[in-house]
Amino acid sequence: LYGLFGDEESVWQFVLMKIEFVIVVSIVFTLAYWVEDADPGADLQPEGDAAG
């Protein structure tokens, strides 16, 4: 693995970049869902809301 990146620091930078990307995407999707479905009850029962 280290041969691919060069050193451990590069590996950590890559991992942190991926984690940040995932967090940002999650926040964006959550905000989009929250804004689109402004029903207060949607937060408590996402499964039932999606199925219904």
C-alpha positions, 0 to 999 in steps of 0.5 A: 500500500505504501508503495502506491502512495509513497509514505504514510502521510500521503495515505492519511491525506487520501483517507481524510480526503475520502472521509471529508467527501463522504461527510459533505455528500451525506450533509448535502443529501440530508439537507436536500431531503429535509428541504424537499420533505418539510414534514416534521414527522418525516424525521422520525419515520423515514422508512414508513415515509419512503414506503408510503 
